[in-house]
């Protein structure tokens, strides 16, 4: 891939690493930013996960290096590179912890009640098995939506932390994502119910 610097001299270590990718440039890059990657990893609380912090650190490194360092090349200089790198690594590691223990099979019913309260109409439609229906709906959500659900309903992170995690600049974006997520779950629950009705009618 031809290197076309797009952030000038603001991040010379990054530019050199992307341009030449030599062992020396890699050493300089990780000496400079390895601490930030570790900080991002350490900010994630690991509960009942098989992976260690060291595993997640190496996974974050692999993530930023894969596909010809695509993640690094996407940096446009709109914020500090250290902030960008922190956000990218933290989001990736948090997604990995979600994937390791799928929400649908590992979470307790207690935090699910807070989501169920957001959709009383759909929960009433299900009569029995409403919580299981909600688990099933969560299980088929895309990774980004599951990450948002985990942050908002299970970790109960405040808006400013969710904004930081996803790189959003406004609380309105958080509330918009919340409303869209609830709508998506309701739609999936109703879709699953129709499937059940169809199968039972056979």
C-alpha positions as CSV (number, residue, x, y, z in Angstrom):
1,X,0.0,0.0,0.0
2,X,1.3,3.5,-0.9
3,X,1.7,5.7,2.1
4,X,0.0,9.0,1.9
5,X,0.5,11.0,5.1
6,X,-2.7,12.9,6.1
7,X,-1.8,14.2,9.5
8,X,1.4,16.1,8.7
9,X,4.1,16.2,11.3
10,X,1.7,16.2,14.3
11,X,2.3,12.5,14.9
12,X,5.8,11.8,13.5
13,X,6.1,8.4,15.3
14,X,2.8,7.2,13.8
15,X,3.7,8.5,10.4
16,X,7.0,6.7,10.4
17,X,5.5,3.5,11.6
18,X,2.8,3.6,8.9
19,X,5.3,4.6,6.2
20,X,8.1,2.0,6.9
21,X,6.7,-0.5,9.4
22,X,10.2,-1.6,10.3
23,X,11.1,-3.3,13.6
24,X,12.7,-0.1,14.9
25,X,9.7,2.0,14.0
26,X,7.4,-0.6,15.6
27,X,9.6,-0.5,18.8
28,X,9.3,3.3,18.9
29,X,5.6,3.3,18.3
30,X,4.9,0.8,21.1
31,X,7.3,2.5,23.5
32,X,5.3,5.7,22.9
33,X,1.8,4.3,22.9
34,X,2.0,0.9,24.6
35,X,1.1,2.5,27.9
36,X,-2.0,4.0,26.4
37,X,-3.1,0.6,25.0
38,X,-2.5,-0.9,28.5
39,X,-4.5,1.9,30.1
40,X,-7.4,1.1,27.8
41,X,-7.3,-2.6,28.6
42,X,-7.1,-1.9,32.3
43,X,-10.1,0.3,32.2
44,X,-12.3,-2.7,31.4
45,X,-13.5,-4.7,34.4
46,X,-13.2,-8.4,33.7
47,X,-15.7,-10.5,35.5
48,X,-15.6,-14.3,35.1
49,X,-13.7,-14.2,31.9
50,X,-11.1,-16.7,30.8
51,X,-8.8,-14.1,29.2
52,X,-6.3,-12.2,31.3
53,X,-5.4,-8.5,31.0
54,X,-2.2,-9.6,29.2
55,X,-4.3,-11.6,26.7
56,X,-6.5,-8.6,26.0
57,X,-3.5,-6.3,25.6
58,X,-2.1,-8.6,22.9
59,X,-5.5,-8.9,21.3
60,X,-5.8,-5.1,21.2
61,X,-2.3,-4.9,19.6
62,X,-3.3,-7.5,17.0
63,X,-6.5,-5.5,16.3
64,X,-4.6,-2.3,15.4
65,X,-2.0,-4.2,13.3
66,X,-4.4,-6.3,11.3
67,X,-5.3,-5.5,7.7
68,X,-2.2,-3.5,7.0
69,X,-2.8,-1.4,10.2
70,X,-6.2,-0.2,8.9
71,X,-7.3,1.1,12.3
72,X,-4.2,3.4,12.5
73,X,-4.7,4.5,8.9
74,X,-8.2,5.6,9.6
75,X,-7.0,8.2,12.0
76,X,-7.7,11.7,10.5
77,X,-6.2,13.9,13.1
78,X,-9.5,15.4,14.4
79,X,-8.5,14.6,18.0
80,X,-5.3,13.7,19.8
81,X,-3.9,10.4,18.5
82,X,-3.6,9.0,22.0
83,X,-7.3,9.7,22.6
84,X,-8.2,8.0,19.3
85,X,-6.0,5.0,20.1
86,X,-7.4,4.7,23.6
87,X,-11.0,4.8,22.4
88,X,-10.4,2.2,19.6
89,X,-8.6,-0.2,21.9
90,X,-11.1,0.1,24.7
91,X,-14.0,-0.4,22.4
92,X,-12.4,-3.5,20.9
93,X,-11.5,-5.1,24.2
94,X,-15.0,-4.4,25.7
95,X,-16.5,-6.1,22.6
96,X,-14.2,-9.1,23.1
97,X,-15.4,-9.5,26.7
98,X,-19.0,-9.4,25.4
99,X,-18.3,-12.0,22.7
100,X,-16.6,-14.3,25.2
101,X,-19.7,-14.7,27.3
102,X,-22.7,-14.1,25.1
103,X,-25.2,-11.9,27.0
104,X,-28.1,-14.1,26.2
105,X,-26.8,-17.1,28.2
106,X,-24.7,-15.5,31.0
107,X,-26.5,-12.5,32.3
108,X,-28.9,-12.7,35.3
109,X,-32.6,-11.7,35.2
110,X,-32.1,-8.8,37.5
111,X,-30.5,-6.3,35.1
112,X,-32.8,-7.5,32.3
113,X,-35.8,-6.2,34.3
114,X,-34.5,-2.7,33.7
115,X,-34.7,-3.3,29.9
116,X,-38.0,-5.1,30.1
117,X,-39.4,-2.0,31.9
118,X,-38.7,0.0,28.7
119,X,-41.1,-2.2,26.7
120,X,-44.0,-3.2,28.9
121,X,-46.4,-3.6,25.9
122,X,-44.2,-6.3,24.3
123,X,-43.5,-8.0,27.6
124,X,-47.3,-8.3,28.2
125,X,-47.7,-9.8,24.8
126,X,-45.3,-12.6,25.7
127,X,-47.1,-13.6,29.0
128,X,-44.8,-16.3,30.3
129,X,-41.2,-16.4,29.2
130,X,-40.9,-12.7,28.7
131,X,-37.3,-12.5,30.1
132,X,-36.2,-15.4,28.0
133,X,-37.7,-13.7,24.9
134,X,-35.7,-10.7,25.7
135,X,-32.5,-12.8,26.1
136,X,-33.2,-14.4,22.7
137,X,-33.6,-10.9,21.1
138,X,-30.3,-9.6,22.6
139,X,-28.5,-12.7,21.4
140,X,-29.1,-11.9,17.7
141,X,-28.2,-8.2,18.0
142,X,-25.1,-7.0,16.2
143,X,-21.9,-6.7,18.2
144,X,-22.1,-2.9,18.5
145,X,-25.7,-3.0,19.9
146,X,-24.7,-5.7,22.4
147,X,-21.8,-3.6,23.5
148,X,-24.1,-0.6,24.0
149,X,-26.6,-2.8,26.0
150,X,-23.8,-4.1,28.2
151,X,-22.5,-0.6,28.9
152,X,-25.9,1.0,29.6
153,X,-27.9,-1.8,31.4
154,X,-25.4,-4.2,32.9
155,X,-22.4,-2.0,33.7
156,X,-24.8,1.0,34.2
157,X,-22.2,3.4,32.9
158,X,-23.1,7.1,33.0
159,X,-23.7,9.0,29.7
160,X,-20.2,10.6,29.7
161,X,-18.5,7.2,29.9
162,X,-20.7,5.7,27.1
163,X,-19.9,8.7,25.0
164,X,-16.2,8.2,25.6
165,X,-16.5,4.5,24.8
166,X,-18.2,5.0,21.4
167,X,-16.5,8.3,20.5
168,X,-19.7,10.3,20.6
169,X,-19.9,14.0,21.3
170,X,-23.4,14.4,22.6
171,X,-25.7,12.9,25.2
172,X,-28.4,13.1,22.6
173,X,-26.6,10.4,20.6
174,X,-26.7,8.1,23.7
175,X,-30.4,8.6,24.1
176,X,-31.0,8.2,20.4
177,X,-29.1,4.9,20.4
178,X,-31.0,3.8,23.5
179,X,-34.3,4.4,21.8
180,X,-33.2,2.7,18.6
181,X,-32.0,-0.3,20.6
182,X,-35.3,-0.7,22.5
183,X,-37.1,-0.4,19.2
184,X,-34.9,-3.1,17.7
185,X,-35.4,-5.5,20.6
186,X,-39.1,-5.0,20.5
187,X,-39.2,-5.7,16.8
188,X,-37.1,-8.9,17.3
189,X,-39.2,-10.2,20.1
190,X,-42.4,-9.8,18.0
191,X,-40.7,-11.4,15.0
192,X,-39.7,-14.4,17.2
193,X,-43.2,-14.6,18.5
194,X,-44.6,-14.8,15.0
195,X,-42.1,-17.5,14.2
196,X,-43.2,-19.5,17.2
197,X,-46.9,-19.1,16.3
198,X,-46.2,-20.2,12.7
199,X,-44.2,-23.3,13.9
200,X,-46.9,-24.2,16.4
201,X,-49.6,-24.0,13.8
202,X,-48.0,-26.6,11.7
